[in-house]
């Protein structure tokens, strides 16, 4: 089997950039020395100039991104150092409830007895929009839609929302939505600003048990915000 030919063009960008400058200078000199028209290299010269602009911009952007990443990591580490002692204080404070812990998104201490199971069913969100700039949401479990009771071991539900224009398709990815509330009650009211009237509210929800474990996401529920 014949040996594979080695690519003479360097792969790393830094090496390629230096090589390309040298290459063009040498090729241009060779072209002129043989009495060939240098205009024939016009397209090559244009691509060299474009590269000479694009590559330094890329290097600068990479350096800026790395600096931003370090700043982000340092800011997160500093924030986490402040969060942990505050959380420890809240956890040990007399009277702190499981609902309050769930609202904060911190560990919910399991009650005495058998541990709660991770939710496997999904909530269904029923929305009423009779009042201006207000939605009344009622949450039931998909396995018992005619009952108000939550599944065994469930503390409440996380509800997420996104407002979209009336003619915009509703997103189905939970990552596109924003956290609205953690509710331990079967119904609650969502209120909107005056400028949000006429838009469509897209809701998704999931059960959270007494240990803070989350179940699967619900289907999307949509309702118009009455103006």
C-alpha positions as CSV (number, residue, x, y, z in Angstrom):
1,X,0.0,0.0,0.0
2,X,1.5,3.4,-1.0
3,X,2.3,5.8,1.9
4,X,-0.3,8.5,2.5
5,X,1.0,11.9,1.3
6,X,1.6,14.4,4.1
7,X,-0.4,17.5,3.9
8,X,2.0,20.4,3.5
9,X,-0.5,23.0,4.8
10,X,-0.1,23.2,8.6
11,X,-3.2,22.4,10.6
12,X,-2.9,24.7,13.7
13,X,-4.1,28.2,12.9
14,X,-1.0,29.9,14.3
15,X,1.3,27.8,12.2
16,X,-0.9,28.2,9.2
17,X,-1.0,32.0,9.4
18,X,2.8,32.3,9.5
19,X,3.1,29.7,6.7
20,X,0.5,31.4,4.5
21,X,2.4,34.7,4.7
22,X,5.6,33.0,3.7
23,X,3.9,31.0,1.0
24,X,2.4,34.0,-0.7
25,X,5.6,36.0,-0.6
26,X,7.5,33.1,-2.1
27,X,4.9,32.3,-4.8
28,X,4.6,35.9,-5.8
29,X,8.4,36.2,-6.2
30,X,8.4,33.0,-8.2
31,X,5.6,34.2,-10.4
32,X,7.4,37.5,-11.2
33,X,10.8,35.9,-11.7
34,X,9.3,33.8,-14.5
35,X,7.7,36.8,-16.2
36,X,4.1,35.7,-15.4
37,X,1.4,38.3,-14.8
38,X,1.0,38.9,-11.0
39,X,-2.6,39.8,-11.7
40,X,-3.1,36.0,-12.0
41,X,-2.6,35.9,-8.2
42,X,-5.3,38.5,-7.5
43,X,-7.8,36.0,-6.0
44,X,-5.1,34.4,-3.9
45,X,-3.9,37.8,-2.6
46,X,-7.5,38.8,-1.8
47,X,-7.9,35.6,0.3
48,X,-4.6,36.2,2.1
49,X,-5.8,39.7,3.0
50,X,-9.1,38.4,4.3
51,X,-7.3,35.8,6.4
52,X,-4.9,38.5,7.8
53,X,-8.0,40.4,9.1
54,X,-10.1,37.4,10.3
55,X,-7.4,35.5,12.2
56,X,-6.3,38.3,14.6
57,X,-10.0,39.1,15.3
58,X,-10.5,35.4,16.1
59,X,-7.5,35.4,18.5
60,X,-8.8,38.5,20.2
61,X,-12.3,37.0,20.6
62,X,-10.9,33.8,22.0
63,X,-8.8,35.8,24.6
64,X,-11.9,37.8,25.5
65,X,-14.0,34.7,25.9
66,X,-11.4,33.0,28.1
67,X,-11.2,36.1,30.3
68,X,-15.0,36.2,30.5
69,X,-15.1,32.5,31.4
70,X,-12.6,33.1,34.2
71,X,-14.6,36.1,35.5
72,X,-17.7,34.0,35.4
73,X,-16.1,31.1,37.2
74,X,-14.7,33.4,39.9
75,X,-18.1,35.1,40.3
76,X,-19.9,31.8,40.7
77,X,-17.4,30.5,43.2
78,X,-17.7,33.7,45.3
79,X,-21.5,33.5,45.1
80,X,-21.5,29.8,46.1
81,X,-19.3,30.7,49.1
82,X,-22.0,33.1,50.3
83,X,-24.9,30.8,49.5
84,X,-23.8,27.9,51.6
85,X,-23.6,29.5,55.0
86,X,-27.0,31.3,54.4
87,X,-28.5,28.0,53.4
88,X,-27.1,26.3,56.5
89,X,-28.7,29.0,58.6
90,X,-32.0,28.6,56.9
91,X,-32.0,24.9,57.2
92,X,-31.3,25.0,60.9
93,X,-33.7,27.8,61.7
94,X,-36.6,26.6,63.8
95,X,-39.9,26.5,61.9
96,X,-38.5,26.4,58.4
97,X,-41.0,24.5,56.3
98,X,-40.5,22.0,53.5
99,X,-42.5,24.3,51.2
100,X,-40.1,27.2,52.0
101,X,-37.1,25.0,51.2
102,X,-38.7,23.9,47.9
103,X,-39.4,27.5,47.0
104,X,-35.7,28.4,47.6
105,X,-34.6,25.3,45.6
106,X,-32.5,23.9,48.5
107,X,-32.6,20.4,50.0
108,X,-36.0,19.4,51.3
109,X,-35.6,17.3,54.4
110,X,-37.7,14.1,54.1
111,X,-40.4,13.6,56.8
112,X,-40.2,10.7,59.1
113,X,-41.4,7.4,57.8
114,X,-41.0,5.8,54.4
115,X,-39.0,8.0,52.0
116,X,-40.9,9.6,49.1
117,X,-40.5,8.1,45.7
118,X,-39.4,10.2,42.7
119,X,-42.5,11.4,40.9
120,X,-43.3,9.4,37.7
121,X,-46.5,11.1,36.6
122,X,-47.0,14.6,35.3
123,X,-49.2,17.5,36.3
124,X,-51.9,18.8,34.1
125,X,-52.4,22.6,34.1
126,X,-55.9,23.9,33.6
127,X,-56.0,27.6,32.9
128,X,-58.8,30.1,33.3
129,X,-58.3,33.6,31.8
130,X,-61.6,35.4,32.7
131,X,-59.9,38.4,34.3
132,X,-57.7,41.0,32.7
133,X,-54.0,40.3,32.9
134,X,-54.6,37.3,35.1
135,X,-54.6,33.6,34.8
136,X,-56.0,31.2,37.4
137,X,-54.1,27.9,37.1
138,X,-55.3,24.6,38.6
139,X,-52.9,21.6,38.8
140,X,-54.1,18.0,38.8
141,X,-52.2,14.8,38.2
142,X,-52.5,13.1,34.9
143,X,-53.4,9.7,36.6
144,X,-56.3,11.2,38.5
145,X,-57.4,14.3,36.5
146,X,-60.8,14.5,38.3
147,X,-59.2,14.8,41.8
148,X,-57.4,17.7,43.4
149,X,-55.0,15.5,45.4
150,X,-51.3,15.4,44.6
151,X,-49.6,12.1,44.1
152,X,-48.2,10.4,47.2
153,X,-45.0,12.0,48.5
154,X,-45.3,15.1,46.3
155,X,-44.8,18.4,48.0
156,X,-45.9,20.6,45.1
157,X,-45.1,21.6,41.6
158,X,-42.7,23.8,39.8
159,X,-44.4,26.0,37.2
160,X,-42.5,27.6,34.3
161,X,-43.8,30.1,31.7
162,X,-42.9,32.0,28.6
163,X,-44.8,34.8,26.9
164,X,-44.9,34.7,23.1
165,X,-46.7,36.7,20.5
166,X,-50.1,35.4,19.5
167,X,-48.9,34.2,16.1
168,X,-45.7,32.6,17.4
169,X,-45.5,28.8,17.8
170,X,-45.4,27.7,21.5
171,X,-41.9,26.4,22.5
172,X,-41.9,22.8,23.7
173,X,-38.4,22.8,25.2
174,X,-38.5,23.6,29.0
175,X,-35.1,25.3,28.6
176,X,-36.9,28.1,26.7
177,X,-39.2,28.8,29.7
178,X,-38.6,30.8,32.8
179,X,-39.3,29.7,36.4
180,X,-42.6,31.2,37.6
181,X,-43.3,29.7,41.0
182,X,-43.1,26.6,43.3
183,X,-46.6,26.0,44.5
184,X,-47.8,23.5,47.2
185,X,-51.4,24.4,46.5
186,X,-53.6,22.9,43.8
187,X,-54.4,26.3,42.3
188,X,-52.7,29.7,42.1
189,X,-53.0,33.0,40.3
190,X,-50.4,34.3,37.7
191,X,-50.5,38.0,37.1
192,X,-49.0,39.9,34.1
193,X,-48.0,43.5,33.3
194,X,-50.1,45.8,31.2
195,X,-47.8,45.5,28.2
196,X,-48.2,41.7,28.2
197,X,-51.9,41.7,27.4
198,X,-52.7,39.9,24.1
199,X,-49.7,37.7,24.3
200,X,-49.8,33.9,24.8
201,X,-48.6,32.4,28.0
202,X,-46.9,29.0,27.5
203,X,-46.9,26.9,30.7
204,X,-45.0,23.7,31.7
205,X,-44.9,22.1,35.1
206,X,-43.4,19.2,37.0
207,X,-44.0,17.6,40.4
208,X,-41.5,17.9,43.2
209,X,-41.5,15.5,46.1
210,X,-40.6,16.1,49.7
211,X,-37.0,15.3,49.0
212,X,-36.7,17.9,46.3
213,X,-36.7,15.3,43.5
214,X,-38.4,16.4,40.3
215,X,-40.6,14.3,38.0
216,X,-41.1,14.5,34.3
217,X,-42.2,17.7,32.5
218,X,-45.9,18.2,31.7
219,X,-47.2,18.8,28.2
220,X,-47.4,22.5,27.1
221,X,-50.4,24.4,28.1
222,X,-51.2,27.8,26.5
223,X,-53.6,30.6,27.2
224,X,-54.0,34.1,26.0
225,X,-53.4,36.9,28.5
226,X,-56.6,39.0,28.4
227,X,-55.8,42.7,27.8
